[in-house]
Amino acid sequence: MTLEPDVARLIEEAAAEQRKPIKQVVNEALRRGLLPHEARRPARRFRVRPHQTSLQAGVDAESLNQLADELEDEAVTASMHSTR
């Protein structure tokens, strides 16, 4: 069997990330992909645990969007200069 380069790269990345041998990563991926949908293990339910918080004194909640916009503008400008 010959793997396409992008698939081989994904397998190598998964093996490194999971710290498992490539053979094990490939076998587990094939098992997950080939099992009928009903036989697959259900994903763990995601649960959000809310907590009460407040802003520090002097922080204006209404100006946070403006700050986010300014930071995004700086990031775009920086990326434009770095790609030249």
Secondary structure as UniProt FT lines:
FT   HELIX           5..18
FT   HELIX           22..34
FT   HELIX           37..39
FT   TURN            57..58
FT   HELIX           61..63
FT   HELIX           64..82
//
